[in-house]
Amino acid sequence: MLDRLAELPFWQAFLALFASAMVRSNGTYWVGRGAIASWRRYRGTHGELTARAEALLRRLGPVAVTLSYLTVGIQTAIHLTAGVMRMPLRWYVPAAVVGSVIWAVLYATIGLAVVQAWLAAEAGSWWGVAVVALALVAVVGWVVARRRARSDGSRPTEAPVPRG
């Protein structure tokens, strides 16, 4: 599938990625809006993740939704938590649209370039191997930097989620 997206013109790849991001995030939000009992069970098994998502939403409000598109691992928890916390649609939808646009642009450019490089590396191309190795080094550096920043123990203050 990713190789098919990489062959599309930018605007078509962007539209496909934007639509998938909007469907996924809004679907998760609506599951959260309608599933309070299930949420309590989910929170019991994924307590740290949901606590982080809730703290981010309380501190940043809709900005947390937009920024979640740049994360891996907490994105779904943020959208689900936004639904459970009943973030108003007038705040959630614009944040989701902006986040989906950012995600689609990044993925349609950098992401698909890495996929093409990966496919070239599989075919034995040295430039493909170099691009994939560079992408892996960047991801590892980002993860290490985040873990170091998180281990300093500082906690920012929290503000309420926008209501009604």
Residue pairs with C-beta under 8 A, 6 or more apart in sequence:
2 112
2 115
3 115
3 116
3 119
5 13
5 16
5 17
5 108
5 112
5 115
6 13
6 112
6 115
6 116
6 119
8 16
10 108
10 109
13 108
13 112
14 104
14 105
14 108
15 104
17 103
17 104
17 107
17 108
18 100
18 101
18 103
18 104
21 69
21 99
21 100
21 103
21 104
22 96
22 97
22 100
25 65
25 69
25 75
25 79
25 96
25 99
25 100
26 93
26 96
28 76
28 79
28 80
28 83
29 79
29 80
29 82
29 83
29 87
29 92
29 96
30 83
31 80
31 83
32 39
32 79
32 80
32 81
32 82
32 83
32 84
32 85
33 83
33 84
33 86
34 83
35 84
36 84
39 80
39 84
42 50
42 80
43 50
46 77
49 73
49 74
49 77
50 77
50 80
50 81
52 74
52 77
53 64
53 74
53 77
53 78
53 80
53 81
54 81
54 85
55 158
56 64
56 68
56 74
56 78
57 64
57 65
57 78
57 81
57 82
57 85
57 87
57 161
58 158
58 159
58 160
58 161
59 156
59 157
59 158
59 159
60 67
60 159
61 87
61 91
61 159
61 161
61 162
62 87
62 91
62 92
62 94
62 95
62 162
63 95
64 78
64 82
65 78
65 79
65 82
65 87
65 92
65 95
65 96
65 99
66 95
66 96
66 98
66 99
66 102
67 99
68 74
68 75
68 78
68 79
68 99
69 75
69 99
69 100
69 102
69 103
70 99
70 102
70 103
70 106
71 78
79 96
82 92
85 161
87 161
87 162
88 162
88 163
88 164
91 162
113 131
114 131
114 132
114 135
116 128
117 127
117 128
117 131
117 132
117 135
118 128
118 132
119 128
120 127
120 128
120 131
121 128
121 129
121 131
121 132
122 128
